[in-house]
């Protein structure tokens, strides 16, 4: 109740509707059925946001501030989100990957959403570093990743630019590719998996001064500031 949808929101859900009849690829060649479906998808997403959207306590938010955070912008001005679980904080993220997903969706709905440049850079870039993920994490990781991709596709359509998945190794690369088989064609095209760090293509996307040393650049790894209070909820859509 009370959600105000922008023109950009309407267009994104219209593209999502087109993709359902176009083998997972969006486009601008829409018809009356696409418009009706876009309306239905918007209403379902509104229900999800009102009833099931992730909420988080400051304790969860602060626990993940060094795991899920903003890392400046790419050369096009798009905000860059980083997901980087480490062995040193395994007790935080590995116990329940739903909390990790919650932290990712919370960042999408607040920090990244506020960092968009309207009309210029309204998509985000993700760097997902899997260096601390091992074979024993796969049984929990795969269904969690499938759930996250589904939520991002349905409730945040056309917001994701490119997903750079680094330090995946051969086993995790295979697992990620298996998850992507169930994603829309357009989503699969946005995912680039690297067994190690970026190749030279990253230099075309990121300034080395922004890219952290750990990712082959010259910058510093970022993190979120701590918050205080009892509970945070992502804001309602604003005009």
C-alpha positions in Angstrom: 0.0 0.0 0.0 1.2 3.5 -0.8 4.0 2.4 -3.2 4.6 5.0 -5.9 6.1 3.5 -9.0 8.3 5.6 -11.3 8.3 5.5 -15.1 11.6 3.6 -14.8 10.0 0.9 -12.6 7.2 0.5 -15.1 9.6 0.1 -18.0 11.8 -2.4 -16.2 8.8 -4.6 -15.4 7.6 -4.3 -19.0 10.9 -5.6 -20.2 10.6 -8.5 -17.7 7.1 -9.3 -19.2 8.5 -9.3 -22.7 11.3 -11.7 -21.6 8.8 -14.3 -20.5 7.6 -14.8 -24.1 10.9 -14.1 -25.8 13.1 -17.0 -24.5 14.4 -14.9 -21.6 15.4 -11.9 -23.6 13.8 -8.5 -23.0 13.0 -6.0 -25.7 10.9 -2.9 -26.6 8.5 -4.7 -29.0 5.7 -5.1 -26.5 2.0 -5.8 -27.0 -1.2 -5.5 -24.9 -0.6 -8.9 -23.3 2.9 -7.7 -22.2 1.4 -4.6 -20.6 -1.2 -6.7 -18.7 1.5 -9.1 -17.5 3.8 -6.2 -16.5 0.9 -4.9 -14.3 0.5 -8.3 -12.7 4.2 -8.6 -12.1 4.3 -5.1 -10.5 1.5 -6.0 -8.1 3.1 -9.3 -7.2 6.4 -7.5 -6.5 4.6 -5.0 -4.4 3.1 -7.8 -2.3 6.6 -9.3 -2.0 8.0 -6.0 -0.8 5.2 -5.5 1.7 5.0 -9.0 3.1 8.3 -10.8 2.4 11.0 -8.2 1.6 14.0 -8.7 3.7 14.3 -6.8 7.0 17.4 -6.8 9.1 18.5 -5.8 12.5 21.5 -3.6 13.0 23.3 -6.7 14.4 22.9 -8.6 11.1 23.7 -5.5 9.0 26.8 -4.7 11.0 28.0 -8.3 11.0 28.0 -8.3 7.2 29.3 -4.8 6.6 32.7 -6.1 5.6 31.2 -8.9 3.5 28.6 -7.1 1.4 29.3 -3.5 0.6 29.6 -0.7 -2.0 32.9 -0.3 -3.8 32.6 3.0 -5.7 31.6 3.2 -9.4 32.8 1.7 -12.6 33.9 3.8 -15.6 30.3 4.2 -16.7 29.1 5.5 -13.3 27.3 2.4 -12.2 27.5 1.6 -8.5 29.7 -1.5 -7.7 28.5 -3.9 -5.1 31.0 -6.4 -3.6 30.2 -9.8 -2.0 33.4 -11.1 -0.3 33.0 -13.8 2.4 36.3 -14.6 4.0 37.6 -17.5 6.1 38.1 -15.1 9.0 34.4 -14.3 9.2 33.1 -17.8 8.3 31.2 -18.0 11.5 29.1 -15.0 10.3 28.2 -16.1 6.8 28.4 -19.9 6.6 26.0 -20.6 9.5 23.0 -19.4 7.5 23.4 -18.2 3.9 19.9 -16.7 4.1 21.4 -14.0 6.1 24.0 -13.4 3.4 21.2 -13.2 0.8 19.3 -10.8 3.1 22.4 -8.5 3.3 22.7 -8.6 -0.5 19.1 -7.7 -1.1 19.2 -5.0 1.6 22.1 -3.4 -0.2 20.3 -3.5 -3.5 17.2 -1.9 -2.0 19.0 0.9 -0.1 22.7 1.7 -0.7 22.9 0.7 -4.4 19.4 2.1 -5.2 20.5 5.5 -3.7 23.7 5.4 -5.8 22.1 5.2 -9.2 22.6 8.1 -11.6 19.1 8.6 -13.1 19.1 8.3 -16.9 22.8 7.7 -16.9 23.7 4.6 -14.8 20.6 2.8 -13.4 22.2 -0.6 -13.3 24.7 -2.0 -10.8 27.8 -4.1 -11.2 28.6 -6.9 -8.8 32.0 -8.4 -7.9 31.5 -11.7 -6.1 34.7 -13.1 -4.7 34.4 -16.9 -3.9 38.0 -17.4 -2.6 36.8 -18.6 0.8 34.0 -20.9 -0.5 35.0 -24.5 -0.5 33.6 -27.8 -1.8 31.9 -28.5 1.5 29.9 -25.2 1.1 28.3 -26.3 -2.2 25.2 -28.2 -0.8 24.2 -25.0 1.0 25.5 -22.5 -1.6 23.7 -23.8 -4.7 20.1 -23.6 -3.5 20.8 -20.3 -1.8 22.2 -18.9 -5.0 19.2 -20.1 -7.0 16.9 -18.4 -4.6 18.8 -15.1 -4.8 19.0 -15.1 -8.6 15.2 -15.7 -8.7 14.5 -12.8 -6.3 16.8 -10.4 -8.1 15.2 -11.3 -11.5 11.6 -11.0 -10.4 11.7 -8.1 -8.0 14.6 -6.0 -9.3 14.3 -6.5 -13.1 16.8 -4.8 -15.4 18.8 -3.5 -12.4 21.7 -5.8 -12.6 24.5 -5.0 -15.1 27.3 -7.5 -15.1 28.2 -10.1 -12.4 31.9 -10.7 -12.2 32.4 -13.9 -10.2 36.1 -14.3 -9.3 38.3 -16.9 -7.6 35.8 -19.6 -8.4 38.1 -22.5 -9.3 36.8 -25.3 -11.4 34.3 -26.8 -9.0 32.6 -23.6 -8.1 32.6 -22.4 -11.7 30.7 -25.6 -12.6 28.3 -25.0 -9.7 27.6 -21.4 -10.8 27.1 -22.4 -14.4 24.6 -25.1 -13.2 22.6 -22.5 -11.4 22.7 -20.2 -14.4 21.0 -22.9 -16.5 17.8 -22.1 -14.7 18.2 -18.3 -15.1 16.8 -16.2 -17.9 18.9 -16.0 -21.0 19.6 -12.3 -20.5 20.7 -13.0 -16.9 23.1 -15.7 -18.1 24.7 -13.3 -20.6 25.5 -10.9 -17.7 27.5 -13.4 -15.7 31.3 -13.7 -16.2 33.0 -16.4 -14.2 36.8 -16.4 -13.5 38.7 -19.2 -11.9 41.1 -16.7 -10.5 41.2 -12.9 -10.6 40.0 -10.7 -13.5 41.6 -10.9 -16.8 42.7 -7.7 -18.7 39.0 -7.1 -19.7 38.5 -5.6 -16.2 40.7 -2.7 -17.1 38.0 -1.6 -19.6 35.4 -1.6 -16.9 37.1 -0.3 -13.8 39.7 2.3 -12.9 42.6 0.7 -11.3 42.5 3.4 -8.6 39.0 2.2 -7.6 39.6 -1.5 -7.9 41.0 -2.9 -4.6 44.5 -4.4 -4.5 43.0 -7.8 -3.6 41.2 -7.7 -7.0 44.3 -6.6 -9.0 43.8 -2.9 -8.7 45.4 -0.1 -6.7 42.5 0.9 -4.4 41.4 0.0 -0.9 38.7 -2.5 -0.1 35.6 -0.7 1.2 33.0 -1.5 3.8 29.7 -0.1 5.1 29.5 2.2 8.1 27.9 0.8 11.2 24.3 1.7 12.0 22.4 2.0 15.2 18.8 1.4 16.1 16.4 -1.5 16.5 15.6 -2.4 13.0 16.0 -1.2 9.4 13.6 -1.6 6.6 14.2 -0.7 2.9 12.3 2.5 2.0 9.2 2.5 -0.1 9.5 3.4 -3.7 9.8 7.1 -4.2 8.7 9.3 -7.1 
